Amino acid sequence: MECDKIQELLSAYLERTLSPAERERMDKHLGACPACAASLADLEKTLHYLHGLEDIVPPAWLTQQVMTRVKEESESSKKSLWKKLFFPLYIKLPLEAAGVFLIAVTALYVFKSIEPEIQTVMAPSEETVAEYNAREKEVAPVTKAQKPTQLPAVTRTKKDETIAGVPSLQESKSPPAPASGPFLYDREPAAREKLAEEMEAPEKGMSKSVAPSGAGIELKRELAPRAPGLAMSGLPEKEDMSLSFKAGNISIARDDIKKIFSDLGGRLLKEESTPGSMIINGELASDKLPLFMERLKTLGYVKEKLLPPVSDKDRFLIKINVSTP
Amino acid sequence: MSGRENRSPDDDYELVARCKKGDLDAFESLVIKHQGKMLNIAFRMVGNYEDACEIVQDAFLSAYRGIGNFEKRSRFSTWLYTIVINTSRNRLRQIRSAVRHEQFSLDDTVATGSGSMRVGLASDCPSAAEQLEKKELQAKVQGCINRLESEFREVLVLRDIQGFSYEEISDMLKIAQGTVKSRLFRARENMKDCLRKVLGR
């Protein structure tokens, strides 16, 4: 057997894992080959030294140290679990979703709460006028809250279709309104009749001592404070009623208003002209007020700002702020 | 030499199951039970007591983190010793790169195979080897272990110092038993050469 092969088998020889036949051949070779025998002795010695290495003893603090670190790890992993929960997808997303949902619900609620007002914009005004006249005692019959910018057009067109032509009923020779203007005086007979019927109503209602808040006047309670009208400055005597009147042409409207006053036995007291608007103060017999309002309404968009007080004054001071829509 | 691993059913499994439920006392029991062997493996691997203590702590911490992944395919101790060997291996890499940066090695690496060996720690009085104190002898043996390549060192430590079976070593190092044997042969040859020089024989 060659020495190289023997060298490889020395470990197995020492560990006694060789077959009896191999072992016998090894013994034979080792007895004859001093070099291989020396190698075996060296290996034996090496293993002896290695086996002789003493076990070292762990320091007393080792267990404690390990457990301290393990506990820190355990706590920090709990924390990181907590962190994880609040991180991307676990709770944060549901929270965000809930937030979005809440905003949506709030928005819907807000929308719902203002929705009725939007619906009233669509309601024809003459209908409500008639209704009101029928139920004259109701204090606030028409609570219309229309947007000031949109309202004039809506109400005007509705009115124009049905109750235009009042001036001619009153045998007036009112100046012809511009075609594009808000007032259309030439109307069909049917419309005139309807208007005439409607005009009757407030007259009947006048027997009551309670001064109606203007037949057919669209009360703008909610939006009144924001109305552009300027106020009641300029008159020493406080007016009984303040109106905001929107018309396409201020000077025509002024003439119209002046005519209504004179038709109803009232008079103009004062006119104040400012760019884009005009303030007209007039005086009127209180029993003519509903009719005045009705006629004014046919000319344009009227907004009552100061309710006529319940009083038995026979003369009403009216302030009208005329402006273009 | 430590006793061989017994082949009885692993009584660590119950403790491991408790650890998985977060029982730290159970883990402490496992630490107490295995830290001695862990420390000895680590110490023979790196040859430094302080480093070995550090390695054992790191290894136990790794074990704690990974205990949820431990399956009963092997003994718990085998799994644990694999961790300490890997941790030691990593530490050795760090130490070696640190030493390389600090200075050139006092001793060139032991040449593998039959080549010559230059050993800087050759005894001053080789003839007095027999009278060396036990401690000194042990230090020299450890010195030779330290010069082994880490793949040879592992098998030598596990087989000739810790007394694990080839099968167990194969499990721990994830290498074939034949590879364990061939590495062990080389390791012993290198050890033999080293000791001959160190101990002056």
HADDOCK unambig.tbl for C-alpha pairs under 7 A between the chains (distance, minus, plus):
assign (segid A and resid 42 and name CA) (segid B and resid 192 and name CA) 6.32 0.50 0.50
assign (segid A and resid 43 and name CA) (segid B and resid 192 and name CA) 6.17 0.50 0.50
assign (segid A and resid 46 and name CA) (segid B and resid 191 and name CA) 6.92 0.50 0.50
assign (segid A and resid 46 and name CA) (segid B and resid 192 and name CA) 5.64 0.50 0.50
assign (segid A and resid 47 and name CA) (segid B and resid 160 and name CA) 6.76 0.50 0.50
assign (segid A and resid 50 and name CA) (segid B and resid 160 and name CA) 6.28 0.50 0.50
assign (segid A and resid 50 and name CA) (segid B and resid 161 and name CA) 5.89 0.50 0.50
assign (segid A and resid 51 and name CA) (segid B and resid 1 and name CA) 4.70 0.50 0.50
assign (segid A and resid 51 and name CA) (segid B and resid 160 and name CA) 6.34 0.50 0.50
assign (segid A and resid 51 and name CA) (segid B and resid 161 and name CA) 5.60 0.50 0.50
assign (segid A and resid 52 and name CA) (segid B and resid 1 and name CA) 6.45 0.50 0.50
assign (segid A and resid 53 and name CA) (segid B and resid 1 and name CA) 6.95 0.50 0.50
assign (segid A and resid 53 and name CA) (segid B and resid 138 and name CA) 6.13 0.50 0.50
assign (segid A and resid 55 and name CA) (segid B and resid 40 and name CA) 6.37 0.50 0.50
assign (segid A and resid 56 and name CA) (segid B and resid 40 and name CA) 6.07 0.50 0.50
assign (segid A and resid 57 and name CA) (segid B and resid 36 and name CA) 6.48 0.50 0.50
assign (segid A and resid 58 and name CA) (segid B and resid 36 and name CA) 5.79 0.50 0.50
assign (segid A and resid 58 and name CA) (segid B and resid 39 and name CA) 6.52 0.50 0.50
assign (segid A and resid 63 and name CA) (segid B and resid 31 and name CA) 6.43 0.50 0.50
assign (segid A and resid 63 and name CA) (segid B and resid 32 and name CA) 6.32 0.50 0.50
assign (segid A and resid 66 and name CA) (segid B and resid 57 and name CA) 5.27 0.50 0.50
assign (segid A and resid 66 and name CA) (segid B and resid 60 and name CA) 6.85 0.50 0.50
assign (segid A and resid 67 and name CA) (segid B and resid 28 and name CA) 6.61 0.50 0.50
assign (segid A and resid 70 and name CA) (segid B and resid 61 and name CA) 5.94 0.50 0.50
assign (segid A and resid 70 and name CA) (segid B and resid 64 and name CA) 6.98 0.50 0.50
